[in-house]
Amino acid sequence: MSDVMPEAPPVVIIGGGVVGAACAHYLAEAGRRVTILERDRFGAACSHGNCGLLSPSHVLPPAGPGVFAEAMRNLFQKDAPLRVAPRWDPRLWRWLLAFAARCNESAAVEAGRGLGPLLASSRSLYDDLGGTLDCEFEPRGLLIAFREAAAHAGYAKTDALLAERFDLPARRLEGAALREFEPALKPEVAGGWFYEEDAHLRPDALMKSWRAALTDRGVTIREGVSVTGFRVEDGRVRGVQYTSDKGAGEEPASAAVVAAGALTPDFQQALGLYVPVAPGKGYSMTLHLDEHGLDPAAAPRMPLLLPEVRVAVTPHAGGPVRGEDGVRRPAALRLGSIMEFAGYDPSIARRRLALLTRGASRFLNVPAEPPADDHPTGDNRWAGWRPMTPDGVPLIGKVPGGRGQRAENLFVAAGHNMLGLSLAPGTGRLIAELVTGAEPHVDPAPYAPGRFSRG
Ligand SMILES: Cc1cc2nc3c(=O)[nH]c(=O)nc-3n(C[C@H](O)[C@H](O)[C@H](O)COP(=O)(O)OP(=O)(O)OC[C@H]3O[C@@H](n4cnc5c(N)ncnc54)[C@H](O)[C@@H]3O)c2cc1C
């Protein structure tokens, strides 16, 4: 039975990324009218060119033992895959100190306990979404590969932790078994660990298909509408204020959900909440095998993670879908990663892309430098800002009020770090439950948006 209230104003979602799309999906499924307000284009920000990995195995957050020290060592190293640009940015340094405080095993395990249920719920929801949305969803697992035998053996400690604390054991592979498993790996690659439950998809195709499905369901998507604040009366958001090329305006709202990704700190004042989200810039480069003269045998059958060079490799049946033609392009490989804290800088430096090709070429027969020409779609070089929180756990839930106006119907769903795609369906379902007052399917406590404002 649906509880559609045709006369009620819509739930307004701010941000048309994968998290906003998922919130809209499950709210519409719960019978709510929904409007998405997007300042640019739906699906064009961080949810566009990411690596497309759906990784329930990734319960451990980026803040791990030794990570902060590595970032500090790389302060003046322009070519390090994990890097903080040396610049005076008090907001970033406050964030980095909070991150540094969590770079230890017990904080990582605590974060993992928060992330685990939402990752698992999202992964199982993708089994349904992957069947209905045209996004090249492939439940083939993820192989973490190591060139050095010592690094491969060293991962056994992480495997034991994941197996004992999170019931996420990997399958250990080496020698002939590894080569049979993934023939594209070079002979000098020492070994791998395989996570069977992981999957992958094409993020741009997902967003394109999700947009069509949401529109079919009656969700309104407005682009070029930049939200600036909320009109709150009697303890409730009544309207969402924005500017567009037509000037200032207001969208009536029965509830509002801020899903603005790395730009969520822009809402700090309007939410009355400290939003510790920093832009963790990452890059991707898509190699179209035939156009770049690559042997199809160079393409791995399954997604790879290469921790020694901090590169992820995702095989795609087709290149990016651009425009309205929906034409499947030739088989492609997406290389992605790099973590750069350099503010909101959208530039795509060729030397950073070279880290991806050079890193991957140590494991696979791909070019060691990025191809000289841009792909005709103009979509093969990409950078995005991951919405990073110090503890690696997103902010999902009702805004507690605090310094701002208390509003019973104001929610946030942001800060999904390196896992926004992997966490989106569970996040959307949880937001729909919180907005409609239904029983949450996972405990929302670990994601409390006010947890950084306490004490
Ligand atoms: C190189 C790279 C590889 C990655 N690989 C993976 C992966 O394999 N698997 C995985 O799970 N995750 C991956 N991620 C992370 C993932 O891409 C992000 O966590 C996810 O896209 C965040 O989604 P989002 O909806 O929160 O943000 P976004 O996609 O950035 O969407 C937020 C939207 O809000 C809009 N907005 C902002 N401010 C306003 C405003 N004032 N008014 C209106 N609209 C506004 C923005 O324009 C934007 O469209 C990767 C990221 C990078 C950079």
The ligand as a MOL file (V3000), in Angstrom:
LIG
                    3D

  0  0  0     0  0            999 V3000
M  V30 BEGIN CTAB
M  V30 COUNTS 53 58 0 0 0
M  V30 BEGIN ATOM
M  V30 1 C 39.3440 8.4460 -8.7530 0
M  V30 2 C 38.1550 8.0090 -7.9440 0
M  V30 3 C 37.8000 6.6720 -7.9330 0
M  V30 4 C 36.7290 6.2390 -7.1570 0
M  V30 5 N 36.3640 4.9310 -7.2140 0
M  V30 6 C 35.3110 4.4820 -6.4790 0
M  V30 7 C 34.9310 3.1280 -6.5430 0
M  V30 8 O 35.4980 2.3430 -7.2800 0
M  V30 9 N 33.9020 2.7070 -5.7610 0
M  V30 10 C 33.2420 3.5630 -4.9110 0
M  V30 11 O 32.3410 3.1160 -4.1860 0
M  V30 12 N 33.5540 4.8870 -4.8660 0
M  V30 13 C 34.5840 5.3560 -5.6210 0
M  V30 14 N 34.9410 6.6680 -5.5690 0
M  V30 15 C 34.2290 7.5630 -4.6410 0
M  V30 16 C 32.8800 7.9750 -5.2130 0
M  V30 17 O 33.0500 8.4180 -6.5470 0
M  V30 18 C 32.2660 9.0930 -4.3530 0
M  V30 19 O 32.2680 8.7010 -2.9900 0
M  V30 20 C 30.8280 9.3720 -4.7840 0
M  V30 21 O 30.7610 9.6600 -6.1600 0
M  V30 22 C 30.2440 10.5290 -3.9870 0
M  V30 23 O 28.9070 10.6870 -4.4270 0
M  V30 24 P 28.0600 11.9440 -3.9820 0
M  V30 25 O 26.7080 11.7800 -4.5750 0
M  V30 26 O 28.1630 12.0980 -2.4860 0
M  V30 27 O 28.8510 13.1890 -4.5830 0
M  V30 28 P 28.8540 13.7890 -6.0950 0
M  V30 29 O 28.8040 12.7380 -7.1160 0
M  V30 30 O 30.0110 14.7320 -6.1260 0
M  V30 31 O 27.5000 14.5770 -6.1600 0
M  V30 32 C 27.2310 15.7210 -5.3720 0
M  V30 33 C 26.4240 16.6630 -6.2310 0
M  V30 34 O 25.9850 17.7630 -5.4260 0
M  V30 35 C 25.9700 18.8970 -6.2580 0
M  V30 36 N 25.9580 20.0960 -5.4340 0
M  V30 37 C 26.9470 20.5450 -4.6240 0
M  V30 38 N 26.5870 21.7080 -4.0420 0
M  V30 39 C 25.3400 21.9910 -4.4900 0
M  V30 40 C 24.4480 23.0810 -4.2760 0
M  V30 41 N 24.7670 24.1020 -3.4860 0
M  V30 42 N 23.2460 23.0600 -4.8880 0
M  V30 43 C 22.8990 22.0380 -5.7200 0
M  V30 44 N 23.7210 20.9970 -5.9770 0
M  V30 45 C 24.9260 20.9740 -5.3670 0
M  V30 46 C 27.2390 18.7470 -7.0790 0
M  V30 47 O 27.2080 19.5450 -8.2600 0
M  V30 48 C 27.2360 17.2580 -7.3770 0
M  V30 49 O 26.6350 16.9510 -8.6040 0
M  V30 50 C 36.0010 7.1610 -6.3520 0
M  V30 51 C 36.3250 8.5160 -6.3990 0
M  V30 52 C 37.3900 8.9470 -7.1840 0
M  V30 53 C 37.7280 10.4090 -7.2210 0
M  V30 END ATOM
M  V30 BEGIN BOND
M  V30 1 1 1 2
M  V30 2 1 2 3
M  V30 3 2 2 52
M  V30 4 2 3 4
M  V30 5 1 4 5
M  V30 6 1 4 50
M  V30 7 2 5 6
M  V30 8 1 6 7
M  V30 9 1 6 13
M  V30 10 2 7 8
M  V30 11 1 7 9
M  V30 12 1 9 10
M  V30 13 2 10 11
M  V30 14 1 10 12
M  V30 15 2 12 13
M  V30 16 1 13 14
M  V30 17 1 14 15
M  V30 18 1 14 50
M  V30 19 1 15 16
M  V30 20 1 16 17
M  V30 21 1 16 18
M  V30 22 1 18 19
M  V30 23 1 18 20
M  V30 24 1 20 21
M  V30 25 1 20 22
M  V30 26 1 22 23
M  V30 27 1 23 24
M  V30 28 2 24 25
M  V30 29 1 24 26
M  V30 30 1 24 27
M  V30 31 1 27 28
M  V30 32 2 28 29
M  V30 33 1 28 30
M  V30 34 1 28 31
M  V30 35 1 31 32
M  V30 36 1 32 33
M  V30 37 1 33 34
M  V30 38 1 33 48
M  V30 39 1 34 35
M  V30 40 1 35 36
M  V30 41 1 35 46
M  V30 42 1 36 37
M  V30 43 1 36 45
M  V30 44 2 37 38
M  V30 45 1 38 39
M  V30 46 1 39 40
M  V30 47 2 39 45
M  V30 48 1 40 41
M  V30 49 2 40 42
M  V30 50 1 42 43
M  V30 51 2 43 44
M  V30 52 1 44 45
M  V30 53 1 46 47
M  V30 54 1 46 48
M  V30 55 1 48 49
M  V30 56 2 50 51
M  V30 57 1 51 52
M  V30 58 1 52 53
M  V30 END BOND
M  V30 END CTAB
M  END
